[in-house]
Amino acid sequence: MGKFCQVCMKGTLNGNNVSHSERKTHRIWAPNVQSVRVMVNGAAKRMNVCTRCLRSGKVQRALPKTQEEA
């Protein structure tokens, strides 16, 4: 699955590093994607979510399981 946000569909972008002498080498810009437990339709589900979506409140994080529940 790699660097892909399942909420906003943000993925990797590609382009070139350009040196002072204008030589070009390929590179990738990837979003900061975290694997977190989020609430989806009342159930906890593990999803890959970018930090922008986490910060803006587009997803509701699920509480971690405690020892009593397990």
C-alpha positions in Angstrom: 0.0 0.0 0.0 2.9 2.3 0.7 2.6 6.1 1.1 -1.1 6.6 0.4 -3.8 8.3 2.6 -7.0 6.3 2.6 -9.0 9.4 3.7 -8.0 12.2 1.3 -6.4 10.0 -1.4 -3.1 11.8 -1.1 -0.3 9.8 -2.6 3.3 10.2 -3.7 4.5 12.8 -6.3 7.5 12.4 -8.4 9.9 14.8 -10.0 13.6 15.7 -10.3 16.3 16.8 -8.0 18.1 19.6 -9.9 21.7 20.4 -9.0 23.5 23.7 -9.4 24.9 22.3 -12.7 21.3 21.5 -13.8 21.8 17.7 -13.7 18.5 16.0 -13.0 18.0 12.8 -10.9 14.6 11.3 -10.1 13.1 11.7 -6.6 9.8 11.2 -4.8 7.8 13.4 -2.4 5.7 11.3 -0.1 3.1 12.4 2.4 3.6 11.7 6.1 1.3 8.6 6.4 0.7 6.9 9.8 -1.1 3.6 10.4 -3.7 4.4 13.1 -6.8 2.9 14.5 -9.8 5.0 13.5 -13.6 4.7 14.1 -15.4 3.8 10.9 -19.2 3.2 11.2 -18.9 2.6 14.9 -16.1 0.0 14.6 -12.4 0.4 15.1 -10.4 -0.1 11.9 -6.7 0.3 11.1 -6.1 2.7 8.2 -3.2 4.6 6.6 -4.0 8.3 7.3 -1.8 11.3 6.6 -1.0 13.6 9.5 -2.9 16.5 7.8 -6.1 14.5 8.1 -5.4 13.5 11.7 -4.7 17.2 12.6 -7.7 18.6 10.9 -10.1 16.1 12.5 -11.2 14.3 9.3 -11.0 11.0 11.2 -11.9 10.0 14.8 -9.1 8.0 16.4 -10.2 4.9 18.2 -9.2 4.5 21.9 -6.5 1.8 22.4 -7.6 -1.5 23.9 -7.1 -1.8 27.7 -6.2 -5.0 29.6 -9.7 -5.4 30.9 -11.3 -5.5 27.4 -8.8 -8.0 26.1 
